[in-house]
Amino acid sequence: MDSIDKIKESLGGDWLPDLYREHVRGVRTRAYSVDVPAGENKTAIMHTLLGIELKVGKRRLQCPDLATARFIQVFTRIGCSEFAIPYDITAVSPAADLLESGWQKALLLCDELAQQNSAGPSKTRKALVKRFRKEIEEIGAGDPHPTFGS
């Protein structure tokens, strides 16, 4: 069992792709795409005179509110260029909370494992981000527009 599998096992239900599958893709969503490099990206949420912006590398994305910026930040941080956002705006903030929490728990476990093993922390973290991105891409972003029941 490699270190990423150990992290996944330790996280249980807090594994980021599982949270995405259950709490985002399990509800009505719309697809969102953004041009970000694959790999871990530096992100920052900025409060400007024009509103909320998410800075990803040198690029700035206009966001309608803080909850949406926090939600998008999780995915752009790991280099996902396509993902789903809950259509119901009241579901965005709780989903962002869950995803951010899963991310932080994974980083803590990653740091712990890196200290125990001879593999450097950056190598383990890079592998973790790659695995997150791969599994989220496999789950998919869904339809560009939500479907409504008749």
C-alpha positions in Angstrom: 0.0 0.0 0.0 1.5 3.3 -1.0 1.4 6.5 1.0 -1.6 8.0 -1.0 -3.6 4.8 -0.3 -2.8 5.2 3.4 -4.0 8.8 3.4 -7.2 7.7 1.6 -7.8 4.9 4.1 -7.1 7.2 7.1 -9.5 9.9 5.7 -12.4 7.5 5.1 -15.4 9.5 4.1 -13.4 12.8 4.1 -11.4 11.8 0.9 -11.9 14.8 -1.4 -13.2 12.9 -4.5 -15.7 11.0 -2.3 -16.9 14.3 -0.8 -17.2 15.7 -4.4 -19.1 12.6 -5.6 -21.6 12.5 -2.6 -22.1 16.1 -1.7 -21.7 17.9 -5.1 -22.4 15.4 -7.9 -25.2 13.9 -5.8 -27.3 17.1 -6.1 -28.4 19.2 -9.1 -25.3 20.9 -10.5 -24.0 22.8 -13.4 -20.6 22.2 -15.1 -18.0 24.8 -14.6 -14.7 25.1 -16.5 -11.7 27.3 -16.0 -8.3 27.4 -17.7 -5.8 26.4 -15.0 -2.6 24.5 -15.2 -2.8 20.8 -14.1 -0.9 20.4 -10.8 -1.0 22.3 -7.6 -1.7 26.0 -8.0 -1.3 28.9 -5.6 -4.7 30.5 -5.0 -5.9 33.5 -3.1 -9.4 35.0 -2.5 -9.3 38.8 -3.0 -11.9 41.3 -1.9 -11.7 44.2 -4.4 -13.8 47.2 -5.3 -15.3 45.2 -8.1 -16.3 42.3 -5.7 -14.8 38.9 -4.9 -12.0 37.6 -7.1 -10.1 34.3 -7.0 -6.5 34.6 -8.0 -5.0 31.5 -9.5 -1.4 32.0 -10.3 -1.4 35.3 -12.2 -5.0 34.9 -13.4 -8.0 36.5 -11.7 -11.5 35.0 -11.8 -14.5 37.1 -11.0 -16.8 35.3 -8.5 -20.4 36.2 -7.5 -19.8 35.6 -3.8 -17.4 34.4 -1.2 -18.9 30.9 -1.0 -18.5 30.4 -4.7 -14.9 31.6 -4.6 -14.1 29.2 -1.7 -15.7 26.4 -3.7 -13.9 27.1 -6.9 -10.6 27.6 -5.0 -10.6 23.9 -3.9 -10.6 22.7 -7.5 -8.3 25.3 -9.0 -5.8 24.6 -6.2 -5.4 21.0 -7.4 -5.5 21.9 -11.1 -9.0 20.7 -12.0 -10.2 22.6 -15.0 -13.7 21.1 -15.2 -15.9 20.4 -12.2 -19.5 20.7 -11.1 -21.0 23.5 -8.9 -24.3 23.0 -7.0 -27.1 24.8 -8.8 -28.7 25.7 -5.5 -26.7 28.6 -4.2 -27.6 27.7 -0.6 -25.7 24.4 -1.1 -22.4 26.0 -2.2 -21.2 27.2 1.2 -21.8 23.9 3.0 -20.1 22.0 0.1 -17.1 24.4 0.2 -16.8 23.8 4.0 -16.7 20.0 3.5 -14.3 20.2 0.6 -11.9 22.6 2.3 -12.0 20.5 5.4 -11.2 17.3 3.4 -8.3 19.2 1.7 -6.8 20.3 5.0 -7.1 16.9 6.7 -5.4 15.3 3.6 -2.6 17.8 3.9 -2.1 17.1 7.6 -1.9 13.3 6.9 0.4 14.0 4.0 2.8 15.9 6.2 2.7 13.2 8.9 3.4 10.4 6.4 6.2 12.4 4.8 7.9 12.7 8.2 7.6 9.0 8.8 8.8 7.9 5.3 12.0 8.8 3.4 9.9 10.3 0.6 10.0 14.1 0.7 6.9 16.0 1.6 6.7 17.7 -1.8 6.8 14.4 -3.6 4.0 13.0 -1.5 1.9 16.2 -1.8 2.4 16.2 -5.6 1.2 12.6 -5.8 -1.8 13.4 -3.6 -2.8 16.4 -5.7 -2.4 14.3 -8.9 -4.6 11.5 -7.4 -7.3 14.0 -6.4 -7.4 15.6 -9.8 -7.5 12.2 -11.6 -10.4 10.9 -9.5 -12.4 14.1 -9.7 -11.9 14.1 -13.5 -13.2 10.5 -13.6 -16.3 11.6 -11.7 -16.8 14.4 -14.2 -18.4 17.8 -14.3 -21.8 16.7 -15.6 -24.0 18.8 -17.9 -23.3 22.5 -18.5 -26.9 23.3 -17.4 -28.9 21.4 -14.8 -31.9 19.3 -15.9 -35.2 19.9 -14.2 -37.9 17.3 -13.6 -41.1 17.6 -15.6 
